[in-house]
Amino acid sequence: MRSAVAEYVTALHRAYLAQADTFAPAVRGRMPLFGSGPLTVAAVGARNLHLIATREALGPLRGQEVSLPGELPGLDWSLRFYDPVVVPSLGLVDEREEPAYAEVKHALGLTTVVYHVVAQPGSGLTGHHAGHVGSGLAAQHSSAARDFEAIRARVRGREGLVDELVGAASAGLPRAQALLAKAIAPHNAGVAAAADAARPDPDAIRRALLESVGGRKDWTPKAPPT
């Protein structure tokens, strides 16, 4: 199973890299998987198999923990395995109805992630499936990078807030993104509605903020009032 998971993660990253190669260099440079610092992928076995990439340090190996190195041209990572034997609190995670993303992340003590996906052991751990997941992640990350670039260019005086928003998005902090979006566009109803949702959706927040500044198209700022 460890070997199958390692091959899946490698296939996911290979597809991500292949998709990223189709983007402009500056867009690639802003994609979260190419950020600075060591990358660790935690393979977490609860009822579902969670794959969580993070740049947070997980400390030295202890007890029955296992780590496998992974490498592709332009990207390297460590793959570490966790289950209820290694992290007892995982045994309390309830996934009878749906994957418990927040609870699994909390069991590992993680606050920021690069990506968090769920794979099904068996038929779900194929290179074909991993390729789709990796390409989708790359497309999502590159789209976000282009959206943030457009937003930043149109909010003069608030560029620092957009930079913080990019950081919060890269770290996987949806409520921080909600607060920053409202600070960037404090009077926009669409942004407020997305940000005030009970469970803020980062993609919805970003789209609403982009729409508030004219969308990702040729755009001319409004003339100042006379």
C-alpha positions, 0 to 999 in steps of 0.5 A, a space after each residue: 500500500 505504501 508503494 502504491 501511495 508513493 506511485 500515486 503521489 509521484 504521478 500526481 506531481 508529474 501531471 502537475 508539472 506537465 500542466 505547469 509547463 504550459 504556463 508563463 514562467 511568472 505564473 508557474 513561479 506563483 503556483 503553490 507547489 513551487 513555493 520555497 521550503 521543504 515539501 512534505 506530503 502526509 498520507 493519512 489513513 482514516 476511513 478515507 485516504 487523505 493526501 495533504 501537502 504542506 510546508 510545515 515541519 512535521 518533526 523527526 520520525 517517531 515510533 512507527 512513522 515511515 517516510 519515503 523520499 520523492 523526486 521529479 525534475 524541479 520538485 522533491 518531497 518527503 512522503 510520510 504515513 499516518 494512521 490511528 496507530 501512529 496518531 491515535 486521534 485519527 481513530 476518532 475522526 468520523 467519515 461515515 458520511 463524507 471526508 472530514 478534511 478539517 478534522 484530519 488536518 487538525 489531528 496532524 496539527 496542521 494549519 496550512 496546506 498546499 493541497 489536500 485531496 482524498 483518494 480511494 484505496 484500490 481502483 482510486 490509486 491509479 496513475 490515470 486518476 492521479 494524472 487527472 487530480 494533478 492536472 486539475 490542481 495545476 489548472 486551479 492554482 494557475 487560474 488563481 495566480 492570474 486572478 490575483 494578478 488582475 486584482 492586484 493591478 486594479 486596487 491601487 493602494 491596497 496591493 499589500 492586502 492582495 499580497 496577504 490574500 495570496 499568502 492566505 490562499 497558498 496556505 489554505 486559510 479560507 477565513 483569512 481570505 474572507 477577511 482580507 477580501 472584505 478589506 480589499 472591497 469593503 463595499 461590494 455586496 458580492 464579496 461580502 456575500 461570499 466572505 460571510 458564508 458559514 463555510 467560506 469558499 476560497 474560489 467563490 471569494 476570489 471570483 467575487 473579488 475579481 468581478 468587483 474589479 471588472 473581471 479578468 478582461 480588458 478593463 478601464 477604471 472608472 473616472 473619479 467623480 467631478 
